Amino acid sequence: MKLKKIFSLLLITVGAIFLIVEIASSKKNYYLQSAGIVCLMSGIFIINTSVSSRATNNNMEYPKNNEEEE
């Protein structure tokens, strides 16, 4: 689990660096930009899949709105 987190943070960092360097350069390398986006999105996807939901109770009762009762 720790290795997965480190790997995803490394992907995000590398992707962000690739994108920042390519935005700042005068001659664009679209392959490097594409690699940066793929790395960034892959890292975010890995982190997002390991995050659990906040709601622990699925049978929560929501308070009714007064407008709905009228």
N, C-alpha and C positions, 0 to 999 in steps of 0.2 A: 504494500500500500504506500509506503514511504517512497519507494523507487518510482512508482507511478506518478506521484505528486511532483517529485523532482523532475521527471521526464516531461511532464506537461508544462511546468513552469519554464523549463529550458526551451521547449517548443515555442511558447508564447514570447519569450525574450528574443529568441533568434528571429522569429517572424516579425516582431516589432522593429528590430534593428535593420533587417532587410528592407522593410517598408520605409523607415526613416531615411536610410541612406539613399534609396532610389528616389524619394521625393525631393531630397536636397540636391541630387546630381543634375547636371545640365543635359547629359545624354542618358536617355531612359533605356533600361534593360528590362523588358517586359517579362522575361523568364524569371528574373530575380524577384520582380514584384509578385509574380504568380506564386513562386516558392514561398515568399514571405506571407502571403495571404493563406496559403495552404497550411503552413506551420502554425500561424496564429489561430486559425479556426480549428485545427486539430487539437491544439493545446486547450483551447476553451471547451471544446467538445468533451475531452477526457475529464476535465475538472467538473463540467456540468453533469456528466453521467454519474459521478461519484458523490454528488451532493444529495443528501436525503431531503425529503419534503418536511416542511415545518409542521404541517397538520398531522397530529398523531392519532386523533380520534375522528374517524370518518362519519360517525353518527352525531355530529354536532347539531344542536338545534339553534337556528338563527332566529333572532327576535323579529316578530312581525312588525311591519311598518303600519302606522295608524291609517295611512291613505289606503292601504290594501283592505283594511277591515270595513271601510265605509262603503 
